[in-house]
Amino acid sequence: MTTTDDSPAATTARPSLRVARERFLSGRPLPQGVPEEVVAAWRRARFFGVPHDLEESVACPPHSGESTLLGAARPVLDRIVPALGVGGSLLVLTDERLRVLWTAGSVPGFGACTGLSEQEVGHNSAALALRTRSRAEVHGPEHFLDRWQDVSAVSVPVLGPENGQVLGTLTVASRLCAAGPPHPQAAFAEATVAAVETELRARAGRGERALLDAYVRAARGPDRAVVALDGRNRLVSDAAQRLLTPEVLGMLERTAAGARHRDVTGVARLPEEAGCTARVTPVRLDGRTIGIVAALEPLDDPAPAAPASPPPVTLTGSSVSWRHAVGRAAELVRSGEPLLLTGERGTGKSALARELSGPDPVQVADAARDAGLDQALSAWQPDRLLLLRHAERLAQPGVAALNSLLDQHPDTRLLVTYTPGAPAGPCLQRLLDKLSARSVTLPPLRERTEDIRDLLPALTPRPAPGQPPLTWTLDALRALEAYPWPGNVTELAHVVRALAEHRRVSGPVRRAELPDAVREGPAARPLSPMEHAERAAILEALRRHGGNKARTAVALGIGRATLYRKLREYRR
């Protein structure tokens, strides 16, 4: 397996990997030096029930649903297809679920596929690129399938322009590269993806402007209850906010999604208890529908309805990546077998694990406090769910105890949270390999920034009696959505609670009230530790002096020209 760097697999001779794969398939011991990541990939394919001798699937048309990615990629792909040559390479575009959207060219053995997920075809470069969010290569015997043993493939993820979310992958497959990595068409694949992402940015900007213009036109006038949606963006007037319920909003989101395929002009069908009606108008750009504007009107005598209770913070979010992760975790935990939740610090792994455990008694073990699990395992009852937090902090005895427990009782009810960081030792890696086929990675907040507006009310403390709830200006919301949130939801919660508890002004939160790093946004380039400290000092001085650069320069003891130069450097 390879990425942009040479992988351990690259240092293993191809014949050795072929022998190792044959031994793996026949259940014999593997030779020394086989890369652990390759063996783990083969194990996952076996767990998913992928037959190694899977024949070429019956050719069928690519996924035919409406796709923003395909619409932006098709002009680019049509231009570069002639560069593939004749019968030498295959180009494959997939969506974020690795469903094939578009193919061109051919490679003997690769065959026609409807999807490239590991559950369907085992280890491959597209699945690896989706998981690592970086260029990935898989060569010959690293694949699980027999028919891909003489194929080399390189895949590059396609990232969305708004939030960096992975929208899909682009793969170039060819005959097995005798020289190994890097794949000879790796640069070609990366350049193609860069062109597709440029087209996505151009289209996204125009679509957002069209939606905003339609919203502004519809919202003119006092107390107009107007909602504009396009599946990614949501604009809601104050009057509409008072009428909207989660059910009504969900119905309008589905109407916006359906508007791309059929005419939705007129009165939308809302739940009986909605208490309002919605007249829908499509928003069009270049002759196609990109979203809707809905004008809400309250019913004359709406039936009283109990206020809907908000979902727990751990389940809040409507982004595709978040709903997919939560849904997958809920599906796996229902089976009663072990589940591994991974993700960056602050993504909500422990909170989601508690939510998934339900009302049944739970034995909680925290490796940060009990690294050997002496206390937790001695008090644990086998009929209880064991929730292990911070598995990355386990000491050797604790890892050995868990490995032994899973070897003897593979159906143990176990929920494990793990934050990747330092390289895992051999025993911990063995534990992670056991759980890898039943693992869910929670996306970081920077990859689901569309959920921030849903998270804010859920994270805001209940206001004191007689006090208005915390609200936000559009400029403040944009700053929150632009910030990368290295501490994820935990960091956002700290910011929201601090503002709710300490601000002394009334009205919505303005951008100027946000912490310096959030208000100014991330630097445009990676900064050294010294530059980080210098930038923080300059931003704090600017805040103290109300943004006046002349007074700031005097306070810092530098010239104005130097201050301007440093600010320009941080924006490059």
TAJOFEN-V390955 format. One record per residue. N is the residue number from 0. RES is the residue in one letter. SS is DSSP state (alpha for helix, beta for strand, coil for the rest). PHI is phi as a letter, one per 40 degrees, with the letter a starting at -180 (* if undefined). OMEGA is omega in radians with two decimals (none if undefined). Layout:
# TAJOFEN-V390955
n = [N N]
res = [RES RES]
ss = [SS SS]
phi = [PHI PHI]
omega = [OMEGA OMEGA]
This chain:
# TAJOFEN-V390955
n = [0 1 2 3 4 5 6 7 8 9 10 11 12 13 14 15 16 17 18 19 20 21 22 23 24 25 26 27 28 29 30 31 32 33 34 35 36 37 38 39 40 41 42 43 44 45 46 47 48 49 50 51 52 53 54 55 56 57 58 59 60 61 62 63 64 65 66 67 68 69 70 71 72 73 74 75 76 77 78 79 80 81 82 83 84 85 86 87 88 89 90 91 92 93 94 95 96 97 98 99 100 101 102 103 104 105 106 107 108 109 110 111 112 113 114 115 116 117 118 119 120 121 122 123 124 125 126 127 128 129 130 131 132 133 134 135 136 137 138 139 140 141 142 143 144 145 146 147 148 149 150 151 152 153 154 155 156 157 158 159 160 161 162 163 164 165 166 167 168 169 170 171 172 173 174 175 176 177 178 179 180 181 182 183 184 185 186 187 188 189 190 191 192 193 194 195 196 197 198 199 200 201 202 203 204 205 206 207 208 209 210 211 212 213 214 215 216 217 218 219 220 221 222 223 224 225 226 227 228 229 230 231 232 233 234 235 236 237 238 239 240 241 242 243 244 245 246 247 248 249 250 251 252 253 254 255 256 257 258 259 260 261 262 263 264 265 266 267 268 269 270 271 272 273 274 275 276 277 278 279 280 281 282 283 284 285 286 287 288 289 290 291 292 293 294 295 296 297 298 299 300 301 302 303 304 305 306 307 308 309 310 311 312 313 314 315 316 317 318 319 320 321 322 323 324 325 326 327 328 329 330 331 332 333 334 335 336 337 338 339 340 341 342 343 344 345 346 347 348 349 350 351 352 353 354 355 356 357 358 359 360 361 362 363 364 365 366 367 368 369 370 371 372 373 374 375 376 377 378 379 380 381 382 383 384 385 386 387 388 389 390 391 392 393 394 395 396 397 398 399 400 401 402 403 404 405 406 407 408 409 410 411 412 413 414 415 416 417 418 419 420 421 422 423 424 425 426 427 428 429 430 431 432 433 434 435 436 437 438 439 440 441 442 443 444 445 446 447 448 449 450 451 452 453 454 455 456 457 458 459 460 461 462 463 464 465 466 467 468 469 470 471 472 473 474 475 476 477 478 479 480 481 482 483 484 485 486 487 488 489 490 491 492 493 494 495 496 497 498 499 500 501 502 503 504 505 506 507 508 509 510 511 512 513 514 515 516 517 518 519 520 521 522 523 524 525 526 527 528 529 530 531 532 533 534 535 536 537 538 539 540 541 542 543 544 545 546 547 548 549 550 551 552 553 554 555 556 557 558 559 560 561 562 563 564 565 566 567 568 569 570 571]
res = [M T T T D D S P A A T T A R P S L R V A R E R F L S G R P L P Q G V P E E V V A A W R R A R F F G V P H D L E E S V A C P P H S G E S T L L G A A R P V L D R I V P A L G V G G S L L V L T D E R L R V L W T A G S V P G F G A C T G L S E Q E V G H N S A A L A L R T R S R A E V H G P E H F L D R W Q D V S A V S V P V L G P E N G Q V L G T L T V A S R L C A A G P P H P Q A A F A E A T V A A V E T E L R A R A G R G E R A L L D A Y V R A A R G P D R A V V A L D G R N R L V S D A A Q R L L T P E V L G M L E R T A A G A R H R D V T G V A R L P E E A G C T A R V T P V R L D G R T I G I V A A L E P L D D P A P A A P A S P P P V T L T G S S V S W R H A V G R A A E L V R S G E P L L L T G E R G T G K S A L A R E L S G P D P V Q V A D A A R D A G L D Q A L S A W Q P D R L L L L R H A E R L A Q P G V A A L N S L L D Q H P D T R L L V T Y T P G A P A G P C L Q R L L D K L S A R S V T L P P L R E R T E D I R D L L P A L T P R P A P G Q P P L T W T L D A L R A L E A Y P W P G N V T E L A H V V R A L A E H R R V S G P V R R A E L P D A V R E G P A A R P L S P M E H A E R A A I L E A L R R H G G N K A R T A V A L G I G R A T L Y R K L R E Y R R]
ss = [coil beta beta coil coil coil coil alpha alpha alpha alpha coil coil alpha alpha alpha alpha alpha alpha alpha alpha alpha alpha alpha alpha alpha coil coil coil coil coil coil coil coil coil alpha alpha alpha alpha alpha alpha alpha alpha alpha alpha alpha alpha coil coil coil coil coil coil coil coil coil coil coil coil coil coil coil coil coil coil coil coil alpha alpha alpha alpha alpha alpha alpha alpha alpha alpha alpha alpha alpha alpha alpha alpha alpha coil coil coil coil beta beta beta beta beta beta beta coil coil coil beta beta beta beta beta beta beta coil coil coil coil coil coil coil coil coil beta coil coil alpha alpha alpha alpha coil coil coil alpha alpha alpha alpha alpha alpha alpha alpha coil coil coil beta beta beta beta alpha alpha alpha coil coil coil alpha alpha alpha coil coil beta beta beta beta beta beta beta beta beta coil coil coil coil coil coil beta beta beta beta beta beta beta beta beta beta coil coil coil coil coil coil coil coil coil coil alpha alpha alpha alpha alpha alpha alpha alpha alpha alpha alpha alpha alpha alpha alpha alpha alpha alpha alpha alpha alpha alpha alpha alpha alpha alpha alpha alpha alpha alpha alpha alpha alpha coil coil coil coil coil coil coil beta beta beta beta coil coil coil coil beta beta beta coil alpha alpha alpha alpha alpha alpha coil coil alpha alpha alpha alpha alpha alpha alpha alpha alpha alpha alpha alpha alpha coil coil coil coil coil coil coil beta beta coil coil coil coil alpha alpha alpha coil beta beta beta beta beta beta beta beta beta beta coil coil beta beta beta beta beta beta beta beta beta beta beta coil coil coil coil coil coil coil coil coil coil coil coil coil coil alpha alpha alpha coil coil coil coil alpha alpha alpha alpha alpha alpha alpha alpha alpha alpha alpha alpha alpha alpha coil coil coil coil coil beta beta beta beta coil coil coil coil coil coil alpha alpha alpha alpha alpha alpha alpha alpha alpha coil coil coil coil beta beta beta beta beta coil coil coil coil coil coil coil alpha alpha alpha alpha alpha alpha coil coil coil coil coil beta beta beta beta beta coil alpha alpha alpha coil coil alpha alpha alpha alpha alpha alpha alpha alpha alpha alpha alpha alpha alpha coil coil coil coil coil beta beta beta beta beta coil coil coil coil coil coil coil alpha alpha alpha alpha alpha alpha alpha alpha alpha alpha alpha coil coil beta beta beta coil coil coil alpha alpha alpha coil alpha alpha alpha alpha alpha alpha alpha alpha alpha alpha alpha coil coil coil coil coil coil coil coil coil coil coil coil beta coil alpha alpha alpha alpha alpha alpha alpha alpha alpha coil coil coil coil coil alpha alpha alpha alpha alpha alpha alpha alpha alpha alpha alpha alpha alpha alpha alpha coil coil coil coil coil coil beta coil alpha alpha alpha coil coil alpha alpha alpha alpha alpha coil coil coil coil coil coil coil coil alpha alpha alpha alpha alpha alpha alpha alpha alpha alpha alpha alpha alpha alpha alpha alpha coil coil coil coil alpha alpha alpha alpha alpha alpha alpha alpha coil coil coil alpha alpha alpha alpha alpha alpha alpha alpha alpha alpha alpha alpha coil]
phi = [* b b c c c c d c c c c c d d c c c c c c c c c c c g c c c c c g c d c c c c c c c c c c c c c g c c c c d c c c c d a c d d c c c b c c c c c c d c c c c c c d d c c g b g b a b b b b b c c c g c c c a b a g a b d g c g c b c a b c c c c b g c a c c c c c c c c f a d a b b b f c c c c c d c b c b b b b b b b c b b c c c b g c c c i b b b b b a c d c c c g c c c c b c c c c c c c c c c c c c c c c c c c c c c c c c c c c c c c c c c c h c f c c b b b a b g b b a b b c d c c d c c c b d c c c c c c c c c c c c c c b a c b c h c c c b d d c c g a b b c b b c b b a f g b c b i b b b c c b c c c b c c c b c c c c c c d d c b c i b c c c c c c c c c c c c c c c c c g c d b b b b i c d g c h c c c c c c c c c g c c d b c c b b c c b b c c g c c c c c c c b d c c c b b b c f c c c c c d c c c c c c d c c c c c b c c d c b b b b a b c a c d c c d c c c c c c c c c c c b b b b c c c c c c a c c c c c c c d c c c c c c c c d g c c c c b b c c c c c c c c c c c c f c c f c c c d c c c c c c c c c b c b b b g c c c d c c c d d c c c c g c c c a c b c d c c d c c c c c c c c c c c c b g g c c c c c c c c c g b c c c c c c c c c c c c c c]
omega = [-3.13 2.96 3.13 3.04 3.07 -3.10 3.04 3.14 -3.11 -3.11 3.10 -3.12 -3.13 3.13 3.13 3.11 3.11 3.11 -3.13 -3.14 3.11 3.10 3.13 -3.10 -3.13 3.09 3.13 3.13 -3.12 3.06 3.14 3.00 3.10 -3.11 -3.10 -3.10 3.10 3.12 3.12 3.12 3.08 3.14 3.13 3.13 3.11 3.13 -3.14 3.13 3.12 3.10 -3.08 3.13 3.13 3.13 3.12 -3.13 3.12 -3.11 3.10 -3.09 3.08 3.13 -2.95 -3.12 3.10 -3.06 3.06 -3.14 -3.12 3.13 3.14 -3.04 -3.01 3.13 3.13 -3.09 3.13 -3.13 -3.00 -3.13 3.13 -3.14 -3.12 -3.04 -3.09 3.05 -3.10 -3.07 3.09 3.12 -3.08 3.05 3.09 3.02 -3.06 3.06 3.13 2.98 -3.07 3.10 -2.97 3.06 3.03 -3.14 -3.14 3.04 3.12 3.11 -3.10 3.03 -3.14 3.13 3.03 3.13 -3.11 3.09 3.14 3.12 -3.11 -2.99 3.14 -3.03 3.07 -3.02 -3.14 3.11 3.13 3.13 3.12 -3.09 -3.07 -3.11 3.12 3.13 -3.11 3.11 3.02 -3.02 2.94 -3.02 3.00 3.05 3.09 -3.05 3.09 -2.99 3.10 -3.09 3.12 -3.12 2.95 -3.11 3.04 -3.12 3.13 3.11 3.06 -3.06 3.13 -3.07 -3.05 -2.97 -3.14 3.12 3.12 3.14 -3.11 -3.14 3.02 -3.09 2.96 3.13 -3.14 3.04 -3.08 -3.12 -3.10 -3.07 -3.11 -3.09 -0.07 3.12 -3.08 3.14 3.12 3.14 3.09 3.14 -3.12 3.12 3.11 3.12 3.10 3.11 3.11 -3.14 3.07 3.11 3.10 3.12 -3.14 -3.11 -3.12 -3.14 3.14 -3.14 3.12 3.13 3.13 3.12 3.14 3.12 3.13 3.12 -3.12 3.11 -3.09 -3.05 3.13 -3.12 -3.09 2.99 3.05 3.13 -3.00 3.06 3.05 -3.08 3.03 -3.13 3.09 -3.09 -3.13 3.10 -3.04 3.08 -3.13 -3.14 3.11 3.13 -3.13 -3.10 -3.02 2.93 3.10 -3.13 3.14 3.14 3.11 3.12 3.13 3.08 3.12 3.09 3.11 3.11 -3.14 -3.10 3.14 -3.06 -3.09 3.13 -3.11 -3.11 3.10 -3.09 3.14 3.08 -3.13 3.07 -3.09 -3.09 -3.06 -3.13 3.13 3.01 -3.12 3.06 -2.96 3.03 3.13 3.01 -3.05 3.09 -3.13 3.06 3.11 -3.12 -3.13 -3.12 3.14 2.91 -3.13 3.06 -3.08 3.08 3.11 3.06 -3.11 -3.09 -3.07 3.11 3.14 -3.13 3.12 3.13 -3.13 3.12 -3.13 3.10 3.06 -3.12 -3.09 -3.13 -3.07 3.11 -3.13 -3.13 -3.11 -3.08 -3.12 -3.12 3.12 -3.13 -3.13 3.13 3.12 3.13 3.12 3.13 -3.10 -3.06 3.13 -3.12 3.12 3.13 -3.11 3.14 3.12 3.05 3.13 3.12 -3.13 3.09 3.06 -3.13 3.08 -3.09 -3.10 3.14 3.11 3.12 3.11 3.13 -3.12 -3.08 3.07 -3.05 -3.09 3.09 -3.08 3.02 -3.10 3.06 -3.13 -3.11 3.08 3.13 -3.08 -2.99 3.13 -3.13 -3.13 -3.10 -3.03 -3.07 3.11 -3.13 -3.04 3.05 -3.02 -3.13 3.14 3.01 3.09 3.10 3.14 3.11 3.04 3.14 -3.14 -3.13 -3.11 2.99 -3.08 3.12 3.13 3.11 -3.14 3.13 3.13 3.10 3.12 3.13 -3.12 3.08 -3.10 -3.10 -3.07 3.14 3.12 3.09 -3.00 3.03 -3.07 3.01 -3.03 3.09 -3.14 3.13 3.11 3.13 -3.14 3.07 -3.08 -3.10 3.11 3.11 3.09 3.10 -3.14 3.10 3.12 -3.06 -2.98 -3.11 3.14 -3.12 3.09 3.10 3.11 -3.10 3.05 -3.07 -3.13 3.11 3.09 -3.08 3.09 3.12 -3.05 -3.11 3.05 -3.10 -3.03 3.12 3.14 -3.13 -3.08 3.08 3.11 -3.12 3.08 3.13 3.14 3.14 3.13 3.08 -3.14 3.08 -2.96 3.01 3.13 3.14 3.11 3.12 3.13 3.10 3.11 -3.11 -3.14 -3.09 -3.05 3.08 3.10 3.09 3.04 -3.01 3.12 3.13 3.09 3.14 3.11 -3.14 -3.10 -3.11 3.11 3.11 -3.11 -3.05 -2.95 -3.11 -3.07 -3.11 3.11 3.13 -3.10 3.10 3.12 -3.13 -3.09 -3.14 -3.10 3.05 -3.03 -3.08 -3.14 -3.08 -3.08 -3.14 -3.11 3.04 -3.08 3.11 3.11 -3.12 3.05 3.09 3.12 3.13 3.07 -3.12 -3.13 3.13 3.13 3.14 3.13 -3.12 3.12 3.11 3.08 3.14 -3.11 -3.08 3.02 3.13 -3.13 -3.04 3.14 3.13 3.12 3.14 3.12 -3.11 -3.14 3.14 3.10 3.11 3.13 3.13 3.10 3.13 3.12 -3.12 -3.13 3.11 3.09 -3.11 -3.12 -3.13 -3.09 none]
